[in-house]
Amino acid sequence: RVARGPQTSPAHPSKGAPNGVPPMKMARYSAITRPRTAASVDSCTSALAVVMSVSAVRPHSGSMSANGKIDALNDAVQEMLESFGGEDDSRAEIHVAVVTFGKDGAKVHQPLAPASKVQWSRMTAAGGTPMGAAFDAATGMIEDRAQIPSRAYRPTIILVSDGQPTDDWQAPLKRLLGAERASKAARFAMGIGDDADEGMLTAFLATAEARVYRAHEARQI
């Protein structure tokens, strides 16, 4: 919900600045901190741009080619995007970025965009599973305030994988968990296939209360 400002007197003081508003010379305004008032909301409400960023980090790798895993992954990501797009309303909008990792390393496949406008194209499996490189890519995206401004809701990272990395992933995961902003991101993991490495996926979650979801539970995230 859009946060409302503090309660103030209905009448402004006869001298000085209005109640609840610091004098202009004492306050530093920027494109992020300056209040914005929308016509559809009460005038005492600062209507800021409310965004939840979701980076779906998922494999594009050879280990996903067996037992229909790549199809399960594609179906799960499609369901998540449809679910996220359905949550958009006038007060908040979920933005999604997709990082792929496979034979060409890790790269941003889908730049940050409203979930309702993302058109998912099904992927095929090829190459290795450089998950460590994907962790670094996701960390860099979240730490970049030009992409994810400070006014946004807490970011979320969703790891969709069979949990079988082919590179050094421990050090990149440590960097993600220790980064200023990425460390505060909500994290979800979805295991693809019966042989998914839940130990590795649980290490990504780094929270005792969290659990690894399965592909058929995509809409529960």
C-alpha atoms as a printed R data frame, in Angstrom:
    type eleno elety resid chain resno      x       y       z
1   ATOM     1    CA   ARG     A     1  0.000   0.000   0.000
2   ATOM     2    CA   VAL     A     2  1.166   3.545  -0.671
3   ATOM     3    CA   ALA     A     3  2.425   4.976   2.596
4   ATOM     4    CA   ARG     A     4  0.667   8.107   3.784
5   ATOM     5    CA   GLY     A     5  2.468  11.024   5.315
6   ATOM     6    CA   PRO     A     6  2.401  11.913   9.011
7   ATOM     7    CA   GLN     A     7 -0.721  13.422  10.534
8   ATOM     8    CA   THR     A     8 -0.616  17.218  10.415
9   ATOM     9    CA   SER     A     9 -2.781  20.091  11.549
10  ATOM    10    CA   PRO     A    10 -5.575  21.035   9.095
11  ATOM    11    CA   ALA     A    11 -4.483  24.673   9.430
12  ATOM    12    CA   HIS     A    12 -1.025  25.930   8.511
13  ATOM    13    CA   PRO     A    13  0.855  28.028  11.092
14  ATOM    14    CA   SER     A    14  0.647  31.768  10.585
15  ATOM    15    CA   LYS     A    15  4.451  31.999  10.375
16  ATOM    16    CA   GLY     A    16  7.118  29.847   8.820
17  ATOM    17    CA   ALA     A    17  6.708  26.784   6.633
18  ATOM    18    CA   PRO     A    18  3.536  24.691   6.652
19  ATOM    19    CA   ASN     A    19  3.317  21.925   9.246
20  ATOM    20    CA   GLY     A    20  5.213  18.798   8.262
21  ATOM    21    CA   VAL     A    21  7.124  20.491   5.430
22  ATOM    22    CA   PRO     A    22 10.767  21.440   6.060
23  ATOM    23    CA   PRO     A    23 11.877  24.829   4.691
24  ATOM    24    CA   MET     A    24 13.205  24.468   1.145
25  ATOM    25    CA   LYS     A    25 16.655  25.758   2.133
26  ATOM    26    CA   MET     A    26 16.989  23.090   4.809
27  ATOM    27    CA   ALA     A    27 15.909  20.120   2.715
28  ATOM    28    CA   ARG     A    28 17.854  18.515  -0.102
29  ATOM    29    CA   TYR     A    29 15.535  17.339  -2.845
30  ATOM    30    CA   SER     A    30 16.343  14.935  -5.646
31  ATOM    31    CA   ALA     A    31 14.460  13.075  -8.358
32  ATOM    32    CA   ILE     A    32 13.917  10.252  -5.864
33  ATOM    33    CA   THR     A    33 13.149  12.109  -2.619
34  ATOM    34    CA   ARG     A    34 10.951  14.953  -3.887
35  ATOM    35    CA   PRO     A    35  7.298  14.151  -3.053
36  ATOM    36    CA   ARG     A    36  5.018  13.597  -6.024
37  ATOM    37    CA   THR     A    37  1.289  14.142  -5.704
38  ATOM    38    CA   ALA     A    38 -1.022  12.221  -8.025
39  ATOM    39    CA   ALA     A    39 -4.472  13.541  -8.874
40  ATOM    40    CA   SER     A    40 -6.044  10.206  -7.958
41  ATOM    41    CA   VAL     A    41 -4.802  10.259  -4.373
42  ATOM    42    CA   ASP     A    42 -5.390  12.537  -1.398
43  ATOM    43    CA   SER     A    43 -3.226  15.672  -1.483
44  ATOM    44    CA   CYS     A    44 -1.431  14.760   1.734
45  ATOM    45    CA   THR     A    45 -0.100  11.534   0.201
46  ATOM    46    CA   SER     A    46  3.321  11.392  -1.414
47  ATOM    47    CA   ALA     A    47  2.747   9.082  -4.384
48  ATOM    48    CA   LEU     A    48  6.177   7.640  -5.141
49  ATOM    49    CA   ALA     A    49  7.020   5.172  -7.882
50  ATOM    50    CA   VAL     A    50  6.523   1.788  -6.217
51  ATOM    51    CA   VAL     A    51  8.431  -1.055  -7.865
52  ATOM    52    CA   MET     A    52  9.302  -4.596  -6.882
53  ATOM    53    CA   SER     A    53 12.200  -5.980  -8.902
54  ATOM    54    CA   VAL     A    54 12.299  -9.674  -9.519
55  ATOM    55    CA   SER     A    55 15.433 -11.157 -11.050
56  ATOM    56    CA   ALA     A    56 14.661 -14.665 -12.217
57  ATOM    57    CA   VAL     A    57 18.061 -16.340 -12.399
58  ATOM    58    CA   ARG     A    58 17.679 -19.548 -14.351
59  ATOM    59    CA   PRO     A    59 19.868 -21.958 -16.303
60  ATOM    60    CA   HIS     A    60 20.303 -22.288 -20.050
61  ATOM    61    CA   SER     A    61 22.479 -25.348 -19.714
62  ATOM    62    CA   GLY     A    62 23.054 -28.934 -20.740
63  ATOM    63    CA   SER     A    63 22.089 -30.377 -17.374
64  ATOM    64    CA   MET     A    64 18.556 -29.136 -18.045
65  ATOM    65    CA   SER     A    65 18.159 -31.095 -21.287
66  ATOM    66    CA   ALA     A    66 17.284 -34.443 -19.640
67  ATOM    67    CA   ASN     A    67 13.913 -35.731 -18.422
68  ATOM    68    CA   GLY     A    68 11.902 -32.769 -19.659
69  ATOM    69    CA   LYS     A    69 13.581 -30.341 -17.244
70  ATOM    70    CA   ILE     A    70 13.881 -27.477 -19.710
71  ATOM    71    CA   ASP     A    71 10.150 -27.751 -20.507
72  ATOM    72    CA   ALA     A    72  9.332 -27.689 -16.792
73  ATOM    73    CA   LEU     A    73 11.547 -24.612 -16.385
74  ATOM    74    CA   ASN     A    74  9.903 -22.777 -19.299
75  ATOM    75    CA   ASP     A    75  6.431 -23.588 -17.999
76  ATOM    76    CA   ALA     A    76  7.339 -22.434 -14.475
77  ATOM    77    CA   VAL     A    77  8.808 -19.109 -15.637
78  ATOM    78    CA   GLN     A    78  5.779 -18.478 -17.867
79  ATOM    79    CA   GLU     A    79  3.425 -19.118 -14.951
80  ATOM    80    CA   MET     A    80  5.403 -16.811 -12.675
81  ATOM    81    CA   LEU     A    81  5.375 -13.990 -15.228
82  ATOM    82    CA   GLU     A    82  1.607 -14.341 -15.683
83  ATOM    83    CA   SER     A    83  1.140 -14.324 -11.916
84  ATOM    84    CA   PHE     A    84  3.368 -11.261 -11.436
85  ATOM    85    CA   GLY     A    85  1.666  -9.408 -14.297
86  ATOM    86    CA   GLY     A    86 -1.716 -10.061 -12.706
87  ATOM    87    CA   GLU     A    87 -0.573  -8.305  -9.519
88  ATOM    88    CA   ASP     A    88 -0.010  -4.949 -11.253
89  ATOM    89    CA   ASP     A    89 -2.363  -2.141 -10.243
90  ATOM    90    CA   SER     A    90 -2.407   1.643 -10.015
91  ATOM    91    CA   ARG     A    91 -0.402   1.660  -6.772
92  ATOM    92    CA   ALA     A    92  2.369  -0.821  -7.520
93  ATOM    93    CA   GLU     A    93  3.884  -2.666 -10.426
94  ATOM    94    CA   ILE     A    94  6.181  -5.696 -10.461
95  ATOM    95    CA   HIS     A    95  9.175  -5.328 -12.749
96  ATOM    96    CA   VAL     A    96 11.073  -8.414 -13.899
97  ATOM    97    CA   ALA     A    97 14.558  -9.004 -15.258
98  ATOM    98    CA   VAL     A    98 15.816 -12.397 -16.442
99  ATOM    99    CA   VAL     A    99 19.455 -13.508 -16.218
100 ATOM   100    CA   THR     A   100 20.329 -16.570 -18.282
101 ATOM   101    CA   PHE     A   101 23.434 -18.659 -17.813
102 ATOM   102    CA   GLY     A   102 24.797 -21.380 -20.088
103 ATOM   103    CA   LYS     A   103 27.430 -21.935 -22.761
104 ATOM   104    CA   ASP     A   104 27.865 -18.184 -23.312
105 ATOM   105    CA   GLY     A   105 28.223 -17.430 -19.594
106 ATOM   106    CA   ALA     A   106 25.711 -15.255 -17.760
107 ATOM   107    CA   LYS     A   107 23.900 -12.354 -19.364
108 ATOM   108    CA   VAL     A   108 20.813 -10.237 -18.913
109 ATOM   109    CA   HIS     A   109 18.351 -11.833 -21.304
110 ATOM   110    CA   GLN     A   110 15.353  -9.698 -20.319
111 ATOM   111    CA   PRO     A   111 16.121  -6.143 -19.123
112 ATOM   112    CA   LEU     A   112 14.043  -4.838 -16.243
113 ATOM   113    CA   ALA     A   113 10.468  -4.265 -17.471
114 ATOM   114    CA   PRO     A   114  6.885  -4.489 -16.160
115 ATOM   115    CA   ALA     A   115  5.928  -8.150 -15.804
116 ATOM   116    CA   SER     A   116  2.669  -7.527 -17.642
117 ATOM   117    CA   LYS     A   117  4.612  -6.461 -20.742
118 ATOM   118    CA   VAL     A   118  7.234  -9.238 -20.813
119 ATOM   119    CA   GLN     A   119  6.695 -11.709 -23.661
120 ATOM   120    CA   TRP     A   120  8.326 -14.999 -22.681
121 ATOM   121    CA   SER     A   121 10.090 -16.981 -25.416
122 ATOM   122    CA   ARG     A   122 10.802 -20.603 -24.576
123 ATOM   123    CA   MET     A   123 14.465 -21.479 -24.122
124 ATOM   124    CA   THR     A   124 16.502 -24.556 -25.019
125 ATOM   125    CA   ALA     A   125 19.255 -26.195 -22.952
126 ATOM   126    CA   ALA     A   126 22.912 -26.025 -24.067
127 ATOM   127    CA   GLY     A   127 26.341 -25.781 -22.481
128 ATOM   128    CA   GLY     A   128 27.317 -25.725 -18.812
129 ATOM   129    CA   THR     A   129 25.700 -24.128 -15.770
130 ATOM   130    CA   PRO     A   130 27.852 -21.128 -14.728
131 ATOM   131    CA   MET     A   131 25.682 -20.233 -11.756
132 ATOM   132    CA   GLY     A   132 28.429 -18.223 -10.048
133 ATOM   133    CA   ALA     A   133 28.532 -15.859 -13.017
134 ATOM   134    CA   ALA     A   134 24.745 -15.516 -12.788
135 ATOM   135    CA   PHE     A   135 24.985 -14.601  -9.093
136 ATOM   136    CA   ASP     A   136 27.481 -11.845  -9.957
137 ATOM   137    CA   ALA     A   137 25.201 -10.554 -12.730
138 ATOM   138    CA   ALA     A   138 22.198 -10.448 -10.394
139 ATOM   139    CA   THR     A   139 24.232  -8.723  -7.678
140 ATOM   140    CA   GLY     A   140 25.454  -6.081 -10.119
141 ATOM   141    CA   MET     A   141 21.909  -5.381 -11.285
142 ATOM   142    CA   ILE     A   142 20.512  -4.960  -7.780
143 ATOM   143    CA   GLU     A   143 23.396  -2.763  -6.632
144 ATOM   144    CA   ASP     A   144 22.884  -0.457  -9.632
145 ATOM   145    CA   ARG     A   145 20.618   2.349  -8.408
146 ATOM   146    CA   ALA     A   146 20.110   3.515 -11.985
147 ATOM   147    CA   GLN     A   147 18.249   0.262 -12.682
148 ATOM   148    CA   ILE     A   148 16.639  -0.289  -9.281
149 ATOM   149    CA   PRO     A   149 16.120   3.037  -7.474
150 ATOM   150    CA   SER     A   150 16.131   3.304  -3.700
151 ATOM   151    CA   ARG     A   151 12.408   4.152  -3.679
152 ATOM   152    CA   ALA     A   152 11.569   0.661  -4.967
153 ATOM   153    CA   TYR     A   153 10.278  -2.079  -2.712
154 ATOM   154    CA   ARG     A   154 12.813  -4.636  -1.526
155 ATOM   155    CA   PRO     A   155 14.075  -6.586  -4.556
156 ATOM   156    CA   THR     A   156 13.477 -10.313  -4.935
157 ATOM   157    CA   ILE     A   157 15.770 -12.897  -6.533
158 ATOM   158    CA   ILE     A   158 14.266 -16.160  -7.751
159 ATOM   159    CA   LEU     A   159 16.722 -18.927  -8.601
160 ATOM   160    CA   VAL     A   160 15.157 -21.470 -10.955
161 ATOM   161    CA   SER     A   161 17.578 -24.360 -11.490
162 ATOM   162    CA   ASP     A   162 18.381 -28.017 -10.986
163 ATOM   163    CA   GLY     A   163 21.060 -26.823  -8.575
164 ATOM   164    CA   GLN     A   164 23.967 -28.402 -10.442
165 ATOM   165    CA   PRO     A   165 26.464 -25.564 -11.153
166 ATOM   166    CA   THR     A   166 29.555 -26.149 -13.271
167 ATOM   167    CA   ASP     A   167 31.627 -23.199 -12.017
168 ATOM   168    CA   ASP     A   168 32.762 -21.747  -8.702
169 ATOM   169    CA   TRP     A   169 29.502 -20.498  -7.211
170 ATOM   170    CA   GLN     A   170 30.373 -20.261  -3.496
171 ATOM   171    CA   ALA     A   171 32.443 -17.057  -3.756
172 ATOM   172    CA   PRO     A   172 29.887 -15.227  -5.964
173 ATOM   173    CA   LEU     A   173 27.101 -16.299  -3.599
174 ATOM   174    CA   LYS     A   174 29.112 -14.923  -0.687
175 ATOM   175    CA   ARG     A   175 29.464 -11.619  -2.532
176 ATOM   176    CA   LEU     A   176 25.704 -11.546  -3.164
177 ATOM   177    CA   LEU     A   177 24.905 -12.265   0.479
178 ATOM   178    CA   GLY     A   178 27.377  -9.589   1.612
179 ATOM   179    CA   ALA     A   179 26.450  -6.824  -0.832
180 ATOM   180    CA   GLU     A   180 24.848  -3.647   0.503
181 ATOM   181    CA   ARG     A   181 21.515  -4.028  -1.282
182 ATOM   182    CA   ALA     A   182 21.498  -7.569  -2.687
183 ATOM   183    CA   SER     A   183 21.962  -8.979   0.810
184 ATOM   184    CA   LYS     A   184 18.582  -7.477   1.763
185 ATOM   185    CA   ALA     A   185 16.756  -8.970  -1.227
186 ATOM   186    CA   ALA     A   186 14.123 -11.620  -0.625
187 ATOM   187    CA   ARG     A   187 15.305 -14.915  -2.086
188 ATOM   188    CA   PHE     A   188 13.308 -17.845  -3.466
189 ATOM   189    CA   ALA     A   189 14.575 -21.071  -5.037
190 ATOM   190    CA   MET     A   190 12.771 -23.443  -7.355
191 ATOM   191    CA   GLY     A   191 14.218 -26.892  -8.004
192 ATOM   192    CA   ILE     A   192 13.721 -28.345 -11.479
193 ATOM   193    CA   GLY     A   193 13.714 -32.152 -11.802
194 ATOM   194    CA   ASP     A   194 13.721 -35.014  -9.318
195 ATOM   195    CA   ASP     A   195 17.521 -34.843  -9.056
196 ATOM   196    CA   ALA     A   196 17.650 -31.145  -8.144
197 ATOM   197    CA   ASP     A   197 20.441 -30.433  -5.651
198 ATOM   198    CA   GLU     A   198 18.434 -29.109  -2.716
199 ATOM   199    CA   GLY     A   199 21.594 -28.641  -0.661
200 ATOM   200    CA   MET     A   200 22.946 -26.101  -3.136
201 ATOM   201    CA   LEU     A   201 19.566 -24.383  -3.539
202 ATOM   202    CA   THR     A   202 19.176 -24.185   0.242
203 ATOM   203    CA   ALA     A   203 22.619 -22.577   0.480
204 ATOM   204    CA   PHE     A   204 21.351 -19.852  -1.860
205 ATOM   205    CA   LEU     A   205 18.351 -19.233   0.401
206 ATOM   206    CA   ALA     A   206 20.625 -18.953   3.462
207 ATOM   207    CA   THR     A   207 17.571 -18.927   5.733
208 ATOM   208    CA   ALA     A   208 16.519 -21.803   7.952
209 ATOM   209    CA   GLU     A   209 12.798 -21.073   7.536
210 ATOM   210    CA   ALA     A   210 12.889 -20.979   3.713
211 ATOM   211    CA   ARG     A   211 12.106 -23.960   1.521
212 ATOM   212    CA   VAL     A   212 12.801 -24.987  -2.053
213 ATOM   213    CA   TYR     A   213  9.744 -24.780  -4.317
214 ATOM   214    CA   ARG     A   214  8.991 -27.163  -7.179
215 ATOM   215    CA   ALA     A   215  7.991 -26.289 -10.733
216 ATOM   216    CA   HIS     A   216  4.303 -26.988 -10.179
217 ATOM   217    CA   GLU     A   217  4.315 -24.430  -7.330
218 ATOM   218    CA   ALA     A   218  5.372 -21.510  -9.544
219 ATOM   219    CA   ARG     A   219  2.267 -19.434  -8.767
220 ATOM   220    CA   GLN     A   220  2.920 -19.725  -5.031
221 ATOM   221    CA   ILE     A   221  6.004 -17.523  -5.256
